[in-house]
Amino acid sequence: MANSHIVDAWNKVKVLVESMDIDVHKNAGGNVSAGVRARRGLRELKKEAAALIKSMVEVEKNRKETE
């Protein structure tokens, strides 16, 4: 159960990165609006990555307690 939660969170992080790829390239070419979208995506990525880390630590902690 917990493993699937971690995998789901990881997949969400990967989707966020993939979705930002186009905007980062557009911003590098000078598109200001794409830069705004990319920065918004990076903020969301930071939140999702923190949640993933928290979940992973919690699962590892629970595994140690059950051993």
N, CA, C and O atoms as a GROMACS GRO file, in nm:
protein
  268
    1MET      N    1   0.083  -0.120   0.000
    1MET     CA    2   0.000   0.000   0.000
    1MET      C    3   0.087   0.126   0.000
    1MET      O    4   0.069   0.215  -0.083
    2ALA      N    5   0.180   0.132   0.094
    2ALA     CA    6   0.265   0.250   0.103
    2ALA      C    7   0.357   0.263  -0.018
    2ALA      O    8   0.386   0.373  -0.064
    3ASN      N    9   0.401   0.147  -0.068
    3ASN     CA   10   0.488   0.150  -0.185
    3ASN      C   11   0.418   0.210  -0.305
    3ASN      O   12   0.478   0.285  -0.382
    4SER      N   13   0.290   0.178  -0.322
    4SER     CA   14   0.217   0.234  -0.435
    4SER      C   15   0.200   0.385  -0.419
    4SER      O   16   0.197   0.459  -0.518
    5HIS      N   17   0.188   0.431  -0.295
    5HIS     CA   18   0.176   0.575  -0.270
    5HIS      C   19   0.306   0.646  -0.311
    5HIS      O   20   0.302   0.754  -0.370
    6ILE      N   21   0.418   0.584  -0.281
    6ILE     CA   22   0.547   0.642  -0.318
    6ILE      C   23   0.562   0.644  -0.470
    6ILE      O   24   0.605   0.744  -0.527
    7VAL      N   25   0.526   0.536  -0.535
    7VAL     CA   26   0.537   0.529  -0.680
    7VAL      C   27   0.443   0.630  -0.745
    7VAL      O   28   0.480   0.695  -0.844
    8ASP      N   29   0.323   0.645  -0.692
    8ASP     CA   30   0.229   0.745  -0.746
    8ASP      C   31   0.285   0.886  -0.731
    8ASP      O   32   0.275   0.967  -0.823
    9ALA      N   33   0.345   0.914  -0.615
    9ALA     CA   34   0.403   1.047  -0.593
    9ALA      C   35   0.521   1.069  -0.688
    9ALA      O   36   0.538   1.179  -0.741
   10TRP      N   37   0.601   0.966  -0.711
   10TRP     CA   38   0.715   0.977  -0.803
   10TRP      C   39   0.666   1.003  -0.945
   10TRP      O   40   0.722   1.086  -1.016
   11ASN      N   41   0.561   0.933  -0.986
   11ASN     CA   42   0.506   0.954  -1.119
   11ASN      C   43   0.453   1.096  -1.135
   11ASN      O   44   0.465   1.155  -1.242
   12LYS      N   45   0.396   1.150  -1.029
   12LYS     CA   46   0.346   1.288  -1.033
   12LYS      C   47   0.463   1.386  -1.052
   12LYS      O   48   0.452   1.483  -1.127
   13VAL      N   49   0.574   1.360  -0.984
   13VAL     CA   50   0.693   1.445  -0.999
   13VAL      C   51   0.745   1.437  -1.142
   13VAL      O   52   0.780   1.540  -1.201
   14LYS      N   53   0.750   1.317  -1.198
   14LYS     CA   54   0.798   1.302  -1.336
   14LYS      C   55   0.709   1.375  -1.435
   14LYS      O   56   0.758   1.438  -1.528
   15VAL      N   57   0.578   1.368  -1.415
   15VAL     CA   58   0.484   1.437  -1.504
   15VAL      C   59   0.505   1.588  -1.494
   15VAL      O   60   0.501   1.658  -1.595
   16LEU      N   61   0.527   1.639  -1.372
   16LEU     CA   62   0.552   1.782  -1.356
   16LEU      C   63   0.676   1.826  -1.433
   16LEU      O   64   0.675   1.928  -1.501
   17VAL      N   65   0.781   1.748  -1.423
   17VAL     CA   66   0.906   1.782  -1.493
   17VAL      C   67   0.883   1.781  -1.644
   17VAL      O   68   0.926   1.872  -1.715
   18GLU      N   69   0.816   1.678  -1.692
   18GLU     CA   70   0.790   1.668  -1.835
   18GLU      C   71   0.703   1.784  -1.884
   18GLU      O   72   0.724   1.836  -1.994
   19SER      N   73   0.606   1.824  -1.802
   19SER     CA   74   0.517   1.931  -1.844
   19SER      C   75   0.587   2.067  -1.848
   19SER      O   76   0.545   2.157  -1.921
   20MET      N   77   0.693   2.082  -1.770
   20MET     CA   78   0.765   2.209  -1.768
   20MET      C   79   0.868   2.219  -1.879
   20MET      O   80   0.914   2.329  -1.909
   21ASP      N   81   0.903   2.109  -1.940
   21ASP     CA   82   1.010   2.105  -2.039
   21ASP      C   83   0.988   2.206  -2.152
   21ASP      O   84   1.080   2.281  -2.186
   22ILE      N   85   0.871   2.208  -2.208
   22ILE     CA   86   0.842   2.298  -2.320
   22ILE      C   87   0.852   2.444  -2.275
   22ILE      O   88   0.909   2.527  -2.345
   23ASP      N   89   0.794   2.474  -2.158
   23ASP     CA   90   0.797   2.612  -2.110
   23ASP      C   91   0.940   2.660  -2.080
   23ASP      O   92   0.972   2.776  -2.106
   24VAL      N   93   1.024   2.572  -2.028
   24VAL     CA   94   1.163   2.610  -2.001
   24VAL      C   95   1.234   2.643  -2.132
   24VAL      O   96   1.308   2.741  -2.141
   25HIS      N   97   1.213   2.560  -2.234
   25HIS     CA   98   1.276   2.586  -2.363
   25HIS      C   99   1.222   2.714  -2.428
   25HIS      O  100   1.297   2.790  -2.488
   26LYS      N  101   1.092   2.736  -2.416
   26LYS     CA  102   1.033   2.859  -2.471
   26LYS      C  103   1.090   2.981  -2.400
   26LYS      O  104   1.119   3.083  -2.463
   27ASN      N  105   1.104   2.970  -2.267
   27ASN     CA  106   1.158   3.083  -2.191
   27ASN      C  107   1.302   3.110  -2.229
   27ASN      O  108   1.344   3.226  -2.235
   28ALA      N  109   1.377   3.006  -2.254
   28ALA     CA  110   1.516   3.024  -2.297
   28ALA      C  111   1.523   3.097  -2.430
   28ALA      O  112   1.621   3.165  -2.461
   29GLY      N  113   1.416   3.084  -2.509
   29GLY     CA  114   1.410   3.153  -2.637
   29GLY      C  115   1.354   3.295  -2.625
   29GLY      O  116   1.346   3.366  -2.725
   30GLY      N  117   1.317   3.336  -2.505
   30GLY     CA  118   1.272   3.472  -2.484
   30GLY      C  119   1.125   3.490  -2.450
   30GLY      O  120   1.080   3.603  -2.433
   31ASN      N  121   1.048   3.383  -2.441
   31ASN     CA  122   0.906   3.391  -2.411
   31ASN      C  123   0.887   3.412  -2.261
   31ASN      O  124   0.910   3.321  -2.182
   32VAL      N  125   0.845   3.532  -2.222
   32VAL     CA  126   0.832   3.569  -2.082
   32VAL      C  127   0.720   3.491  -2.013
   32VAL      O  128   0.736   3.447  -1.900
   33SER      N  129   0.608   3.474  -2.081
   33SER     CA  130   0.495   3.401  -2.023
   33SER      C  131   0.532   3.257  -1.991
   33SER      O  132   0.489   3.202  -1.890
   34ALA      N  133   0.613   3.196  -2.077
   34ALA     CA  134   0.658   3.060  -2.052
   34ALA      C  135   0.745   3.054  -1.927
   34ALA      O  136   0.743   2.955  -1.854
   35GLY      N  137   0.820   3.160  -1.902
   35GLY     CA  138   0.902   3.167  -1.781
   35GLY      C  139   0.817   3.170  -1.656
   35GLY      O  140   0.851   3.108  -1.555
   36VAL      N  141   0.706   3.242  -1.662
   36VAL     CA  142   0.613   3.248  -1.548
   36VAL      C  143   0.557   3.108  -1.522
   36VAL      O  144   0.552   3.063  -1.407
   37ARG      N  145   0.516   3.039  -1.628
   37ARG     CA  146   0.462   2.903  -1.613
   37ARG      C  147   0.569   2.808  -1.560
   37ARG      O  148   0.540   2.722  -1.477
   38ALA      N  149   0.690   2.822  -1.608
   38ALA     CA  150   0.800   2.734  -1.564
   38ALA      C  151   0.829   2.755  -1.416
   38ALA      O  152   0.848   2.658  -1.342
   39ARG      N  153   0.832   2.880  -1.373
   39ARG     CA  154   0.858   2.907  -1.230
   39ARG      C  155   0.745   2.856  -1.143
   39ARG      O  156   0.769   2.804  -1.034
   40ARG      N  157   0.622   2.869  -1.190
   40ARG     CA  158   0.507   2.815  -1.117
   40ARG      C  159   0.520   2.663  -1.106
   40ARG      O  160   0.493   2.605  -1.000
   41GLY      N  161   0.560   2.601  -1.214
   41GLY     CA  162   0.579   2.456  -1.214
   41GLY      C  163   0.690   2.413  -1.121
   41GLY      O  164   0.680   2.310  -1.054
   42LEU      N  165   0.797   2.491  -1.116
   42LEU     CA  166   0.908   2.459  -1.026
   42LEU      C  167   0.866   2.469  -0.880
   42LEU      O  168   0.909   2.390  -0.796
   43ARG      N  169   0.782   2.568  -0.849
   43ARG     CA  170   0.731   2.578  -0.711
   43ARG      C  171   0.648   2.455  -0.676
   43ARG      O  172   0.660   2.401  -0.566
   44GLU      N  173   0.564   2.412  -0.769
   44GLU     CA  174   0.481   2.293  -0.748
   44GLU      C  175   0.571   2.169  -0.736
   44GLU      O  176   0.546   2.081  -0.653
   45LEU      N  177   0.674   2.163  -0.819
   45LEU     CA  178   0.768   2.051  -0.813
   45LEU      C  179   0.835   2.044  -0.676
   45LEU      O  180   0.853   1.936  -0.620
   46LYS      N  181   0.871   2.158  -0.623
   46LYS     CA  182   0.934   2.162  -0.491
   46LYS      C  183   0.840   2.106  -0.385
   46LYS      O  184   0.883   2.029  -0.299
   47LYS      N  185   0.712   2.144  -0.391
   47LYS     CA  186   0.616   2.093  -0.293
   47LYS      C  187   0.596   1.942  -0.307
   47LYS      O  188   0.593   1.870  -0.207
   48GLU      N  189   0.585   1.895  -0.430
   48GLU     CA  190   0.562   1.752  -0.454
   48GLU      C  191   0.685   1.670  -0.415
   48GLU      O  192   0.672   1.560  -0.361
   49ALA      N  193   0.804   1.723  -0.442
   49ALA     CA  194   0.926   1.652  -0.404
   49ALA      C  195   0.937   1.643  -0.252
   49ALA      O  196   0.978   1.539  -0.200
   50ALA      N  197   0.902   1.749  -0.182
   50ALA     CA  198   0.905   1.747  -0.035
   50ALA      C  199   0.805   1.644   0.019
   50ALA      O  200   0.836   1.573   0.114
   51ALA      N  201   0.687   1.637  -0.042
   51ALA     CA  202   0.588   1.539   0.001
   51ALA      C  203   0.637   1.397  -0.024
   51ALA      O  204   0.614   1.307   0.057
   52LEU      N  205   0.704   1.376  -0.138
   52LEU     CA  206   0.759   1.245  -0.170
   52LEU      C  207   0.865   1.205  -0.068
   52LEU      O  208   0.866   1.091  -0.020
   53ILE      N  209   0.953   1.297  -0.035
   53ILE     CA  210   1.057   1.269   0.064
   53ILE      C  211   0.995   1.233   0.198
   53ILE      O  212   1.038   1.138   0.263
   54LYS      N  213   0.895   1.309   0.238
   54LYS     CA  214   0.828   1.284   0.366
   54LYS      C  215   0.765   1.144   0.367
   54LYS      O  216   0.776   1.072   0.466
   55SER      N  217   0.700   1.107   0.259
   55SER     CA  218   0.639   0.974   0.249
   55SER      C  219   0.743   0.864   0.255
   55SER      O  220   0.724   0.763   0.323
   56MET      N  221   0.854   0.885   0.186
   56MET     CA  222   0.959   0.783   0.185
   56MET      C  223   1.019   0.765   0.324
   56MET      O  224   1.043   0.652   0.367
   57VAL      N  225   1.043   0.873   0.392
   57VAL     CA  226   1.099   0.866   0.528
   57VAL      C  227   1.001   0.796   0.621
   57VAL      O  228   1.041   0.714   0.704
   58GLU      N  229   0.873   0.826   0.608
   58GLU     CA  230   0.771   0.764   0.692
   58GLU      C  231   0.764   0.613   0.668
   58GLU      O  232   0.754   0.536   0.763
   59VAL      N  233   0.768   0.572   0.543
   59VAL     CA  234   0.764   0.430   0.511
   59VAL      C  235   0.887   0.359   0.567
   59VAL      O  236   0.876   0.251   0.624
   60GLU      N  237   1.005   0.420   0.550
   60GLU     CA  238   1.127   0.360   0.601
   60GLU      C  239   1.123   0.350   0.754
   60GLU      O  240   1.169   0.251   0.811
   61LYS      N  241   1.068   0.450   0.818
   61LYS     CA  242   1.056   0.451   0.964
   61LYS      C  243   0.963   0.338   1.009
   61LYS      O  244   0.992   0.267   1.105
   62ASN      N  245   0.851   0.322   0.939
   62ASN     CA  246   0.757   0.216   0.973
   62ASN      C  247   0.817   0.078   0.951
   62ASN      O  248   0.790  -0.015   1.027
   63ARG      N  249   0.898   0.064   0.848
   63ARG     CA  250   0.964  -0.065   0.822
   63ARG      C  251   1.059  -0.100   0.936
   63ARG      O  252   1.065  -0.215   0.980
   64LYS      N  253   1.134  -0.002   0.983
   64LYS     CA  254   1.228  -0.026   1.092
   64LYS      C  255   1.155  -0.064   1.220
   64LYS      O  256   1.203  -0.148   1.296
   65GLU      N  257   1.040  -0.003   1.244
   65GLU     CA  258   0.963  -0.032   1.365
   65GLU      C  259   0.906  -0.173   1.363
   65GLU      O  260   0.892  -0.236   1.468
   66THR      N  261   0.872  -0.223   1.245
   66THR     CA  262   0.812  -0.356   1.236
   66THR      C  263   0.916  -0.468   1.237
   66THR      O  264   0.881  -0.584   1.256
   67GLU      N  265   1.041  -0.434   1.217
   67GLU     CA  266   1.146  -0.537   1.215
   67GLU      C  267   1.189  -0.573   1.353
   67GLU      O  268   1.276  -0.658   1.370
   0.00000   0.00000   0.00000
